[in-house]
Amino acid sequence: MLDYLKSTASSFEGTTTIRIEPLWQLLLATLAPVWPARLTLNGEPLGDVWPCCALATSLDQQGITRVEGDDYVPFHKLSQWLCYSLIQPMEEVAGWKVEGWKTLMTGLPEASTTITTLSFHCVNNNYSLL
């Protein structure tokens, strides 16, 4: 995992910097088979993702052409806990700088910082930002 992340990193004045997105994508792709497959999209288990009837109603009321999964909302709480748990040793032990997590990750109830949601879309086990 660290070798892959280092391959995505930049280095400046001896500091290795990685973005949160490659770490998050790696965790979701690696852990996807572990989570219960309540919902799937294009044959891929989505894990901690749930349909939102309020979102579906809103899309219908706006007359938006619907596609499968457009009313799904990702939470991925356990994956986020693992991600947060990996950031600290990467920064404190490896000396890397991890960028983007304070603005892209969801604030968990246990966290003291309020941050916004990072949502991903999965196609053929490739995760991308929405």
N, C-alpha and C positions, 0 to 999 in steps of 0.2 A: 504494500500500500504506500509506504513512504517513498519507495523508488518511483512509483507512478506519479505521486504528488510532486516530487522533486523535479520530474521531467516536465511538469506544467509550470514550474516556478520561474520567477525572475530573481536576479541577484544584483544587488547594488551595494557597494562598499562593504562586502563581506556578509551582508544580511540576505538570507533566502526568504523570499516573499511568495506566498501562495494565496490564491483567491479561494473563497469559501465554495464556489460553484463546483470545481473539480472534486473536492472532498465530499460534498453533498451528493453529487452524481454517483460517485464511487460507492458511497454507503447505500444509496437507494438501489442501485443496480445489483450490488452484492447481497443485500439483505432481502430483496423482493421475494425470493422463493421461501423465506423463513416466515413471513407474515401470512396470516390466514387470507385465503383468496375469496373474501366476501364479494368483491367486485373485480371484474377484469375488463380490460380495454384492449382490443386487438389481440386477445389471447394472453395478455400479460396481467398477472395479479397486481392489484394496486395497493394492497396493504391497508393502512389506516386512512382510507378515503371513503367518504360517505356522500350519498345523493342529498341535495338540499332542495326541498320542495319550494321554498321561497324563491330560490334562484330560478328554478324551472318555471314557476308562475310568472316571474318577472320577464324571463326570456319570451314566454308565450304571449304576454300582454304587449310586449314591444314588437311582436310579429317577426321575431328573429328566426330564421331557418335553423332548426335544431339539428345537432349531430350528437351521436352517442358520447356521453361523458361530459357534455357542456354544463351539466348541473352538478358535477362532482366537486367536492371541496376536500383538499388534502390537509391532513393534520400531521401525520408522521411523528407523533410525540416521542416514541421510543427511539426512532432514528435521530431525532433532534437531541435527545439526552446523550446518545452516544457521540454525536458530532461535537456537542459542547464539551464532553468528557475528553475528546481527543485534542481539542484546540489548546487546552492548558499545557499538556506535556509537549506539544509541538512548539509552543512559544517558550516555555520555561526550561525544558530539558534540551530540545534540539536547537533552540535559539532562532527558530523561524518566526516570521511575522505572518499572521493569517489575516487577510483583509476581506472586508465585505460582510462579515458575520454580524456585526452590530446593526447594520441597516437592512440585511436581507433575511435573517433568520427570525422565526416567530418567538416572541417572548413567552416563555413557559411560566406557569403560575409560580413555580419555585424560584424563578429569576427575579432580580430586583430591577432590571432594566426593561423598559417598554420598547420593543422593536417591531418592525413590520413583518408581514408574511412573505415567505419565499415559496413560490409555487412552481411545480415542474409538471411537464407533460411527458408521458412515456410512449414511445413508438418503437416496437421491436427491441425492447430492453435498452433503448437509448433515451436518456433523460435530458430535457432541455428546459430552459426557463420559459415560463409563460409571460 
